Amino acid sequence: MRTAQITRKTKETDIELYLNLDGNGKLCGSTQIGFFDHMLSAFCTHSGMDITLNMTGDINVDCHHSIEDVGIVLGKAFAEAIGDKAGIARFASEYVPMDEALAFAAIDISGRSYLVFNGDFKAPMIGDYDTQMTIEFFRAFVNNAAVTLHIDIRYGENDHHKTEAVYKAAARAIKQAIKINGTEILSSKGTL
């Protein structure tokens, strides 16, 4: 079973996260940031991964530390759960529409951290979620998961729709990339 449990405690956040790559697409727990919980739930649903999250964060300051630190811990858990990457599809890409918005995500579970994020937001906030945190969450995830991820918001007017399309596109690409297709590591080098 491809699972991991990571605990991280700082002066800003206290997080315990359990990840099951081969789950039922369920989020259990809360960040106390409503829109971010909505995005994590969608991320689980569309990736098929289960996340159990126990956390407290300094949301009295703002949402930055909590969202970034969840990205860090989720990335570390992902890297641990994926293991040596033997048999995985490795590469995947997905388009996801959300009403008038369209987002694209492509991933390489390569052992190399790189994020390309194309897109912007008009509104500074969606509820209690700072729209700048979309890129920060994915940057934290990528840097700690050791994956390459390209995200492109092709178009859209509503920032809620654009953000949700991003999380769903990334999740659906991850779901395809972590599928077991054999036993070998998909690399001409023989290692990732």
Disulfide bonds with the S-S distance in Angstrom:
none
